[in-house]
Amino acid sequence: MEPGKIVEYIDQQKIITAVVTENKKQRLRLLTETNREVNLSANRLSHISESSLDPATPRDGQVRTLKEIADRRRQLAASIDLAELWEVLQEENDWLETETIASLCFTDESADDAGSAVIRTLFADRLYFKFGTSRFLPHSPDQVMQLQKQQEEAERRKRIIEEGVVWLKKSLEDPAPELPDNLRPVAELLQDYIIFGDEAPGIEISRHILNGIGGDPGEKLFHLFVRLGLWGPNENLLLKKFEVETEFNGKTMEAVSALRETPLDFCNDARRRDLRDRRLMTIDGPSTLDFDDAISIEAAGDFHIVGVHIIDVAHFVTKDSPLDNCALDRGSSIYLPDARFSMLPPAMSEDLCSLKGGELRPAVSVLMRIADYARVVDYEIVPSIIRVAEQLTYSDANRMIEEDTDLANLDRIARNFRTQRLHAGAVQISLPEVNIRVDDENGDILISKIDRESSSRMLVAEMMIMANAMMADFLKKNNMPAVFRSQPEPKNRLYKGDEGSLFQNLMQRRHLNRVVLSPVPEPHAGIGFPCYVTATSPIRKYWDLATQRQLKSILGMETPADMQEIQNLFARLEQPMAAVGRVQFFRKRYWLLKYLEKRIGQRERAMVLEERRNQYQILLMDYMLEWMLPVSSGIQLKPESEIEVVIQQVSARRDQLSLYLA
């Protein structure tokens, strides 16, 4: 290619007009219309003109001429009606040369200018033709329609990003920001970004917007949505992240209304045993509203008949009904320091399906004949009609145990029953429970330690274990598949019975094997029984409701689920139950860290659990919170040692806590 040749090439999505000043082995030196010198391979050229410039022309003159040529070609390109051109050529269905298209667009223009104008037009707009530099293929009508949609979407995205950047820059520093309706989609994308991170829908748009303001502003973005009134200062983003349902849909509420308007009769069911004359007690926390189990005891010669009576939720919630589908979707009730989301609507969980004092209720009763204050001689499981006589709190029961004969006998049976379980190899993990509650009125965070080994709590726990073990045995003897729970032997036993220290209990918990769910019975080493189920909380847990149905099918009151249906249930509940566990764990930790934000600089009691490289895992003893403590080299701490640490920095929102050795 001789010096003086006028050429064009594409650079950064622009067509540049230039003149060749030197050619060395197909490596061209060019002078451009912008008065720049560039080196370029010959195969980078998009157009080569027949005409040339005189190499002897001064540089300023060459640049001026190139500008004139480029301007003329841009004007010609702007005159091409691309849609009309495509209408003429669309049926060709073959590649068309530049010269062919140029001859249709221009008659009086030079071939060089006409050819360049065509290339410029088809390069700038790819809607109608596939671009191939020197030849072009008309798109089909369907392709054009699809490309139009893509272009519209690209324009929409561009507009969202540009408007989003302007709004976000202004709003982040505005103490009273506003959100125009047209920018609500932007706010929703950024909210999703905070919740889901890189997995958020629309993440690319969010990234462009954040890049437009200089990067992720961190906590400022969260607080912007608080100032806009879209979120509260302690917004529970976990509910959104794990897609936890917090409202009940219309079908569910219609089903509740129908049940309340036309209650299902159970009093005239001849299959139910009338146990209304027995003294039934519920023992729960002071804020409990969903009472699902009650206890009774009566003397029978040399024996005691202990009854554990479970509300018959399956009587109200029939399989595959809207209420059943609702409960299955949720899997479990969720109890948080600042909220409660029940598996069933409150009109069910706190009324129709709750063992409220003085109200007649259908139940499934486990009646156990106890000898020697511990040994279960035999049992029977019956559908029943019950009425709770007394609703006690744990504190009430603790005060009454020494004076109330029934409670005293239940306490004695519970203690002896636990001893029997421990002798059978059960593993007793006794750890205090930290209760966190957020006051609805003033937002105060109230923290208290619950002694899970208090007389009343131990009594209730052992009675539930006893009833669950008997129900598992009943299912096993009748070859009925159910949600059986099993647990292999622990990897190691660190203490005997219930004699372990706080440290040993914590370490023993780490040596436990995971509980396994199966439709067939297997031994449960932790409980100390050859088979085990949980069926005492059907208001709160779908596992328990499913097991209750299997029990009732043996009693001739339900259609049983087969082995495959139970297996399907495990798969169906895996995700919602995992979400429940994560939400409860992290929300409790959020409020605990929120409480500790006000204790920066304070000393706290801690116990060393184990060493991990240059830091130690410790337990903040007053909060039962495990965390990492960095320690300077040369300092050696022993496991089980009690130490004091100082809270240096806390952020509940970022799930961060910094400690140092006092």
N, C-alpha and C positions, 0 to 999 in steps of 0.2 A: 504494500500500500504506500503510494507516493506521498511525500510531504505536501500539504495544502489540501488534502482530501477532507471534505466536511463529513463528520460522522456524529452519531448520537449513542449515548449509553445510559443505562439506568443506575442511579445511585441514591440510596435511601428513599426509595419510592418516588423518585423524580427523574424525568428524562432531561438529560443535559446535552446541549449542542456544543460541539468542539471541532477543532481542526487538528489534523495530524501534523506534528512538527518533526517527528523522527520515527523511524521504523527499524528496530533491531530484532531480527528473528521472531517476528510476530508479537513482539513486545513494543507497544506504541507509546510514544510520548505525545501528550495532547495539551493544547491550550484551550481552556473552556470559555464559555460565554461570561463567566464570572471572573475572568482574568486569573485563573488558577492553572498551574501546570500539574498534570497527573500522569502516572505510568499505568498502563492498562494492557491486558491481554487482548488480542484481536477478537477472540471469541466472546468477549463481554459486550461487543457492540450490538445495538438494537437496530440501527439503520445506517446505511452507507449511501451518501448522495453521489450522483454522477458528477455533479459540479465540484469545483475546487476553488480555493483561494490562492492568490499569488503569494508564494512563500516569502517573496521580497517585500511584501506589504509590511509596514511598521506594526508592531504588536498592538498599539492602541487602535489602529485601523482594523486589524483582524478581529479584535474583541468587539468593536462597534458593529462590524458586519455580522458576527455571530449572534449578537443580541437582536439585531434586526431580523435575521433569519428565524431565530427562536420565537420572537414575538409574532411574526407572521404565521408560523406553523401553529402556535397556540390559538390564534384567532381562527384559523381554518378548522382546527380540531373542535372548537366551541360551536362551529356552525353545523356540525354533523348531527343529524337527528338519529340517534342510535336505535331507538325503538322502531322507527320507520324502516331503517336499514335492515333490522332483524326480521321484520315482517316480510320483507322482500326475499330474504335469504334463508329463512328458517327451514324451508323444505329441502334445501340442498343436501343436508345431512352428510356433508363431507368438508374436509379442510379446504379453505379458500386462501389463495395467495393475497398478499398485501396489494399488489397491483390491480387485481380483479376488483377488490372492494373499493379501491381508490377511484377506479374508472366509473363506478356507479355513483360516487359522491361528488366528483369534480370533473369538469370538462375543460375549463380554461386555465387551471392552475398547473404549475410545473409538476412533473412526476415526482421529483424529490420532495417538494412541499406536501403534495397530496399523500404520498406514501407515509411521510412522517406524521401528518395529521391523523391518519387512520390508526397508526400504531399508538399515538398519544391517547386517542379517544378510547381505544379498546384496552389500553393498559390502565387507564383511570377508572373505567367502569367495566367490571367483569360479569355484569348481570346477563348479557345477551350472548356473549361469545367466549369460548375458551381461548385464552391468550397463549400464543405460541411464538411470539416475536415477529416472525416473518410470514406466518399463516395462522388462520383462525377458524374455529369450528363453531357453527351456530348451536346454541343450546336448544333443547326441546322445550315446548311450552311448560311441561311439568318441571323441568329443571329451572326454568326462569321463575316459576311460581315459588319453588323451594328456595332459590337464591334470594328472591324478594323478601321472603320471611326471615331469612338469615340476616339480610341487610337491615331490616326493620328492628330485629332483635339487637343487632350490633349498635344501631343508633340509640335504641332505648337504653342499653347498658352504658353507652358513652354519656348520655344525658344524665342518667342516675349518678354516675361517678362524679361528673363535673358539679352537679347540683349538691351532691352529698359532701364533697370536699368543702365547698363554700359554707354550707350549713354547719358542718361539724367544726370547722375552724372557729366560727363565730360562737357556736353554742358551748364549746368546752370551757370558755372563759366567762360565759354569761351567767350571772347568779340567778337570773330568771329566764331561762331559754324558752323558746316556743317551737312547736313542731307543726308546720303547715301540713295539711292533709296530703299534698302531693309528695311529701317527704317521709310519710309513714312507712312506705316500703323500705326506705334506706334505714330507718330506725330499727325495723324488724330484722333486717340483715345483720346489723351491728349487734343487736341483742343475741341473735343466733351465734354470732362469732364469740361473744363472751361466754355463752353457755357451752357450745360444742367445739370451740377452737378450730383446728384445721379440718375437722370433719363437718363443719357447719354447711348447710345449704347456701349456695351463693357465695362461697368463700373467696372466689376470684374477684368478685366485685368489691367485697369488703376489704380485701388486701389492697386493691387499687385506691380505694377511698382513704385507707389508713396511710398508704404510701404518699398520697397527696397532701397529707398534713404532717408528714415527717416521721411516720411510724406509729406503732401501737402506743397510745397514751396511758395504758395500764389502768389503774384504779379510777382515773379521771373519767374514763368511758362509762364505768358502772355508775358513778355518782351523777353523771349527766342524766341517766335514765331515772335516777331517784329524783333529781330536781324537776324533771319533766312530769313526774307523777306516774310514770309507767311501772316503776318498781318501788318497793319499800326499802328502807335502809338496810333491812335484814332479809331481803328477798331470798326465798329458798329456790335457788336455781337448780338444785338437784332434782326437784319435782319435774322440771321442764326437761332436764338432760335425760332422765330415765323415763320420760313420758308417763309419769304416774297420773292416773285419773283422780281428780279432786272433786269433780261434780258428777252427779248421776243423770243419765240421759232420760228423755221423755218416756220411752217404753218402760224403763225400770220404775219410774215414779208412778206411771199408770198402773203397773202391777201392784205396787204398794197400796195405792188408793183402792183398788178392787178388793184386796185382802182385808183392808180396814172396813170397807163398806159391807162385805159379805164374809165374815170370819169363817174359817174352815172348822167344822165341828170335830171335836175330839172327845168330849165328855161322854158321848153315847156310843163310843167305840168299845165293843165288848172285849176286844183284844187287849185293852189297856187295864192295868191294875190300878185301883183307886188307892193312892197313898196319901190322901189329904189329911189323914188323922196323925201323921207322923210329924215330929218337930224337925223341920228343915231349916238350916242356917246357910246363908252365904257369908263368906269371909273374904273381903277384898280391900283394895286401897280406898281412901276416902273420896277420890274423884271418880271411881268406877260407876259407869251407867249401864254397861253391857254385861249383865250377870249371866254367865252361861253354866255355872255349876253350883250345886248346893250339897250339903253333907247332913246326914242324919245318923243317929245311933240309938239302939234300944236293946235292953237286956232280953235274953231268950234262954232261960235256964242257966246252964254253965257257959253259955256263949254270949257274944254280942253280935247283933246284926248291924253292920256298918253299911250305910247307903251312900253312894255317890250318884247324884241325879243330874243328868245333862239335858239341857233344853233341847227339844226335838226340832232343830232347825229344818230338817228335811221334811217335816210335816208342812211347813210354810213354803219352803223353797224347793219346788219340784224340778227334777232333772230336765235340762234343756229349756227351761222357762227363761223369760227376760231377767228375773232375779238371779237365776243360776248362772246365766251367761255373764252378768255383771260381776258376781262373786268370783267366777273363774278368771275373768280378765284381770281382776285386782290380786287375787291369790291370798291376800291377807289384809287385815287392818294394819294401819301404820300409826304408831304412837311416837310423837315428837315432843320436845320440850315446849314448843310454841304452837302446836296444832295436832289434830287427830283426824285421820281419814279412815273411816270404817269400811270394812269389806261390803257390808250391806247398808242401805240407807238408815239413818237414825230412827226413823219410824219403825224399822224392823229391829235393828240391833239394840236400841234402847227402850223398846216398848214391846211389840208383839213377841219378839224372840228373846226377851230379857226376863230372867226370873225375879220379877219385881215382887216385893213383899205384899202378901195378901191376895195376889192374882192367881187364878187357875192357869196352869200351863201344861202342855203335853211334854213328856220327857222320855228319855231312855235311862232307866235306873239300873245301876249295878249294885246288887244286894249281896254282901259278903258275910258269911258266918265265920266269926273270929274266935279262936280258942287261945287261951293263955296270953291274952293281950297282944297277940302278934300273928299267930298261925292262921292262914286262911284255910278252913276246913273244906268249904265248898262255896259256890256262888251261883247266882242266877242273874240273867240279864232280861229285863222285862220292859215293854212299853208301858208307860204309866201316866197317871194324872196326879199332879202335885200342886202344893201351895206352900210358898216359902213363908215361914213364921217370923224369922228374924234376919235382918240384914246387918251384919257386924263388920266393922273395920278390923284390921289387924290389931290396932291398939285396943279396941273393945275386947277382942278375944284374949289378948294377953292379960288384961285386967281380970277377966272372968274365969280363966282356966283353973285357978286354985279353988274357986268357990262353986263353980258350975259343974255338977257331976258329969253331965254328958261331955262337956269340953275336956274335963280332966281325963275321962276314959279315952276319948279320942287322942288326946296328947300322949297318953301312955302307949296306946296301940301304935301311934305313928313312930314314937321313939324305938319301940321294940321291933317294929317292922323294918326301920332303917338298919338297925343292928343286924337283923337277919339278912338283909340285902348285902351289907358289908361283909358278913361272913361268907356269903355266896360269891364274893369277888367283885362286887360293885365298886366303882371308883367315885369317891365323894370329893367334889371340888367345892370348897367353901370360901368364897370371896365376897367381900362387901360389894354392894351395888350402889353406885352414885346416881342419885335421882336429880335431874335438872328440870326446873320448871320456870317458865317465863310468865311473870304476872301480867294478866291481860290488861289491867288498868294502867299501871305505871311503867311496865316494861322491865321491872327489876328481875334479875336472874337469881333464882333461889336454888341453892345447892344443898343437898342433904345426903348423908350416907344411910343406906338401908341395911340393917342386919338381917340377912336372908336366913340366918340360923335362929332367929327369934322363935319362941314357942309356936305362935300362930302361923307364921310363914312355913316353918318346918312341918307343922301339922297338915296344912293344905297341900304342900308339895308332896308329902308322902301319901296322902289319900288319893291324889290324882295319879301318882305312879302306880299305886295298888289297883285302882280302877282300870287304868290303861293296860296294865299287865293282864288283868282278868279278861278284858275285851279282846286282847291279842290271843289269849289262850282259847277263847270261845270261837274266834274266827279260824284259828288253826285246827281245832277239833272238827269244825264243820267244813274243812277244806275250801274255805272262802278266800279268794285273793283280796288283798287290801293294801293300804299304804303301810307296810311293815317297815319298822326302823331297826337296823342292826348296827353293831359296832364291834370290830375285832378287838382283841385284847390290846391294852396299851403297850407301847414299845418298851416302857419301863415303869416300874412302880416305885415311887419315892418314899412312901410312908404307908402305914397300916391304918385301915379304918378311916376315921375322921380326925386323926391326930396330927395332921400336917400343919406346919407353920404357914404364914402368908407367903413366904418365898417358895416353900415346897409346893403349895397349891398352884402358884403361878407357873412353876416349872412343870408340875404334873400335867397341867392343861396342855402344854406343848408336846407332851408324850402321848396324848390321846390320838387314836386314829379317827378319821372322819366317820360320821354317821352315814350309813348307806341306806337308801330307799329301795325297796324291792316289793314285788307283789307276793312273794313267798316268805314265810317266817324264817328268821335266822337269829342266833343268840345276840343279845345286846350286853356286851361286857360292862359298859358304863353303868347300866341300870341293874345288872345282876340277874336278868331273867332270860329264859330260853327263847322268848319272842316278845315283841313289844310294838305297840301302836300309840298314837296320840289321837284321842277322840273326845277330849274333855273341853275343847274350845271351838265348837262348830260355828259360833257367831263370828269368830275372829280369823279362823284359818280354814282354807278350803280343803286342805289335807284331812282335817278332822271331820268336816262335813261329808267328804267322800267316804271316809271310814264308817261314819254313822249310818250312811245309806247301806253299806255292806252288812252291817250288824242288823239293820232292820229287815234286810232281805232274808236273813236266816229266820227272823221272827214272822215272816210271811207278809211284810208290809211294804216292800219295795221290790223292784226288779233288779237283780244283781248285775254289777259290771263284771265282764269276763277279764281274763288275764291281760289280753291285748288292750282293752280299754284302760286298765290301770296303768299299763306301760305308756300308753298315749298321754295319760294324765301327767306322768312324770315329765315328759317332753314339753307338754303344753304349759306347765307351771314353772319350768326352769327359769325363763327370762323374768317373769313378774316377781318371783320370789327372790331372785338375785337383786333386782331393783329395790325391793323392799329392804333387804339387808343393807345395801349400800346407803340408801337414803337415811335409814335410822342411825347407822354408824356415824356417817359424816355430819349429819345434822346435830347429833348429840355433841360431837367433837367441836362443831362450830360454836355452839353456845358455851361450851366449856372454855374454849379459847377466848370467846367474847368476855367471859367473866374474868379471865386472867389478864386481859388488856388493861384492866384497872389495877392490877397488882404488879405492874412493872417496877422493878427495884426491890420487891419484897422477897424475903427468904421463904423457901418451901421445903418441907420434909420429903426426902426421896430415899429410895432403896436401889442399890446397884443390882442389876439382873445379870448382865454379861458384858464382856469386853468384845468390841468389834473394831479391829485395827486401832486407829488413833482416837476412838471415842467409845463411850459406854452406853449401853441401853439401860435406862433407869425407869423406875416407877415413881411418879408423883403420888405419894401415898394418900393424901387427902382427896385426890380426884380420881384415883385408879387409872391414871393416864400414863401410858408408856411412851417415852420419847428418847431422843439421842442427846447425849451430853459430850461435847468435845472437851478433851482434857490435854493440857500441855504435856509434852514428853517428860518423862522422869517421875510423873505421879502415877502411883499404882493403887487401884481400888479393887477390893475383893467382892465377889458376888455375895449378896445378902447383907452387905454393910449398909447401915443407915447413914446418910449424909445430908447436908443442907445445900441447896442450890439457890441461885438468885435468878429471877426472871429478868432477862435483858430486853427482849423485844417480842411482841406478839402481834399477829395479824390474823384474825379469824377468817376474813374474806380470802386471804391467800393461803390459809392452812399452814401458817408458819409460827414457830415458837423457838426462841433462842434462849439458852440457859448457860450459866457458868457456875463453876464450883465455888461455894461460899468460902 
